[in-house]
Amino acid sequence: MSAQSIPQTLLGLSQEMDHVGRQLLDRWDPELARRFTALSQCLQGVAEQGGADELLRANDELAAQLRAWLKRRRAPDDILGLRQQLSLVTQLASMPAPVKQTASAVTLRQNHRLFLWAGEREVDHYLVEQLACFGYQMDVFRDALLLQQALRQHTPGALVVYSDFMGEASLFPPGMPMPCPVLYASPRRDFEARLKAVRSGGQGFLAWPMQVRELLDALVLPQQQDRRNPLRVLLIEDMGSLAGLYSAVLNQHGILTEEVTRPSRALEAIERFRPDLILMDMYMPECDGKELARIIRQQGLMDGIPIIFLSMEKRQDIQLDTLALGVDGYLTKPVSSDELVVTVTTRARRYRKLRSYISTDSLTGLLNHTHLFARLEYEFARAQRERVPLVMVMLDLDHFKRINDNYGHQAGDEVLVNLARFLRERLRRSDLIGRYGGEEFALVLPGMTVDQAYRLLEAIRGDFELLDQQSPRGRFRQTFSAGLCGAEGVTDVVALVQRADAMLYRAKELGRNLVVAWSADAGAYLPPQP
Ligand SMILES: Nc1nc2c(ncn2[C@@H]2O[C@H](COP(=O)(O)OP(=O)(O)OP(=O)(O)O)[C@@H](O)[C@H]2O)c(=O)[nH]1
């Protein structure tokens, strides 16, 4: 048997076992049990060739249970146990062992290099410069062979392809794998051009000439958002090995998981882990999935969080009954890796998006005042408990009123969006960034000392100052001032915010475009020396 056909054979055998096994669970019949045992022995042989150790162990256990029941010549008393073991075996046989995360996938996460196919078109230097301010390097290509070669040697964060969709020759030889997302940029905006872009595998469509803001927005594809802030899935499955298998598959696709094997632990895990989706076994010994789903919905825990059931149950009436409980979907075991990942990712992303409308500011996409404060309380308490540093920053645009007056309110809005994006690019995932109100922003930097935060804010301030802001009435530059305060020795968040705010006020008094830090030693503001 060729190495490639082993997974297919395992899959075929497991489907047959699943079919016979279900009949056995409905009606105990020694003849069927013998057929089932023969299939299981066959599976054992194939799994040995394929080196599928976990499957071998699970199948061995299943075969032992069956032999014992066949000896006793009566139906097994532990139907749930048999169901679970069968479910584990068929699941293991239909999911290839997950591959470890490769180094190249990790590199892609921080990838700020972009390739642009511009053909004969002029590319505005200004675009390249402004992208550099946001930390992106753009390589422009005009020769198709050079582009193909570069794509074989490097993995950019994205490839932007200029096209007018007028039947130009394909840039790439047929079948050439594309290592990164492709975005199209075109002077056309019509339906036909958009359709051609979609059919060519484009993940985004931009106007040509490109605007910095539009391009930056398009670069944050759902996959990239997931990499910045991975989706979180809570697995409630009483069979630890099965939960481990689903976890490994999801982790391989960059999804964070937490496993709970006892339903009674589920509520605490939801509160703590804040998942974007719950994947739950239908049959569990303590309480079944339907009961647990009811408890979660009744408690209003994370309202509307998607719950997906995993079960061997194929009967449509039972599935419909379950969906009527407000459960969002049903995956029938054994589930393939692709089905699991696609189902989980699409639903979790949609839930996250809806939730973000509630917790974020609509203009900048940053945390709104209420949610920033709630998260600050949590981070402050954690920092005190674990005795780790934390810094609070208040940040305000300088003379912003003049921008509105001179360039218009819309240009002012653009500045707010640019600053939000700038902060997001430069801060860590664990930092909180919020719009405190109007032109004032607040940052919470857990684990950072005042000195570190000061140096970081100084660097951001210096770079933001150099960024050209665009408006129909011309280009201009904008600065900000910031005040910061460390949590050490501070009793509560109100005092922390007040001190950071007082430092911001000092920065304004001292002439603006400045960062001023609270120093506990001096009992007053004192910017640490870089
Ligand atoms: N475009 C725009 N402007 C806003 C928004 N929220 C607040 N502002 C404006 O921000 C300006 C804040 O003005 P001031 O509080 O006088 O402060 P400033 O002009 O920034 O001066 P300093 O803070 O003292 O440097 C006001 O003109 C507000 O209208 C917004 O969402 N969009």
The ligand as an SDF file (V2000), in Angstrom:
LIG
                    3D

 32 34  0  0  0  0  0  0  0  0999 V2000
  -12.8000   65.9660   13.7490 N   0  0  0  0  0  0  0  0  0  0  0  0
  -13.1080   65.6890   14.9920 C   0  0  0  0  0  0  0  0  0  0  0  0
  -12.8750   66.5960   15.9630 N   0  0  0  0  0  0  0  0  0  0  0  0
  -13.1700   66.2810   17.2350 C   0  0  0  0  0  0  0  0  0  0  0  0
  -13.7200   65.0430   17.5820 C   0  0  0  0  0  0  0  0  0  0  0  0
  -13.8890   65.0310   18.9320 N   0  0  0  0  0  0  0  0  0  0  0  0
  -13.4580   66.2220   19.3990 C   0  0  0  0  0  0  0  0  0  0  0  0
  -13.0110   66.9840   18.3710 N   0  0  0  0  0  0  0  0  0  0  0  0
  -12.5110   68.3310   18.3850 C   0  0  0  0  0  0  0  0  0  0  0  0
  -11.3100   68.4020   19.1270 O   0  0  0  0  0  0  0  0  0  0  0  0
  -11.1190   69.7820   19.5020 C   0  0  0  0  0  0  0  0  0  0  0  0
  -10.5510   69.8320   20.8980 C   0  0  0  0  0  0  0  0  0  0  0  0
  -10.2600   71.1570   21.1740 O   0  0  0  0  0  0  0  0  0  0  0  0
   -9.6380   71.6840   22.5420 P   0  0  0  0  0  0  0  0  0  0  0  0
  -10.1640   70.8500   23.6860 O   0  0  0  0  0  0  0  0  0  0  0  0
   -9.8340   73.1370   22.5860 O   0  0  0  0  0  0  0  0  0  0  0  0
   -8.1330   71.3120   22.4540 O   0  0  0  0  0  0  0  0  0  0  0  0
   -7.0490   71.4760   21.3320 P   0  0  0  0  0  0  0  0  0  0  0  0
   -7.4420   72.4000   20.2610 O   0  0  0  0  0  0  0  0  0  0  0  0
   -6.7010   70.0710   20.8650 O   0  0  0  0  0  0  0  0  0  0  0  0
   -5.8470   72.0700   22.1040 O   0  0  0  0  0  0  0  0  0  0  0  0
   -4.9110   71.4050   23.2060 P   0  0  0  0  0  0  0  0  0  0  0  0
   -5.5300   70.1070   23.6470 O   0  0  0  0  0  0  0  0  0  0  0  0
   -4.8640   72.4000   24.3010 O   0  0  0  0  0  0  0  0  0  0  0  0
   -3.6090   71.1870   22.5530 O   0  0  0  0  0  0  0  0  0  0  0  0
  -12.5080   70.4270   19.4000 C   0  0  0  0  0  0  0  0  0  0  0  0
  -12.4870   71.3460   18.3300 O   0  0  0  0  0  0  0  0  0  0  0  0
  -13.4420   69.2810   19.0900 C   0  0  0  0  0  0  0  0  0  0  0  0
  -14.4890   69.6630   18.2280 O   0  0  0  0  0  0  0  0  0  0  0  0
  -13.9880   64.1170   16.5330 C   0  0  0  0  0  0  0  0  0  0  0  0
  -14.4760   63.0020   16.7450 O   0  0  0  0  0  0  0  0  0  0  0  0
  -13.6640   64.4730   15.2760 N   0  0  0  0  0  0  0  0  0  0  0  0
  1  2  1  0
  2  3  2  0
  2 32  1  0
  3  4  1  0
  4  5  2  0
  4  8  1  0
  5  6  1  0
  5 30  1  0
  6  7  2  0
  7  8  1  0
  8  9  1  0
  9 10  1  0
  9 28  1  0
 10 11  1  0
 11 12  1  0
 11 26  1  0
 12 13  1  0
 13 14  1  0
 14 15  2  0
 14 16  1  0
 14 17  1  0
 17 18  1  0
 18 19  2  0
 18 20  1  0
 18 21  1  0
 21 22  1  0
 22 23  2  0
 22 24  1  0
 22 25  1  0
 26 27  1  0
 26 28  1  0
 28 29  1  0
 30 31  2  0
 30 32  1  0
M  END
$$$$
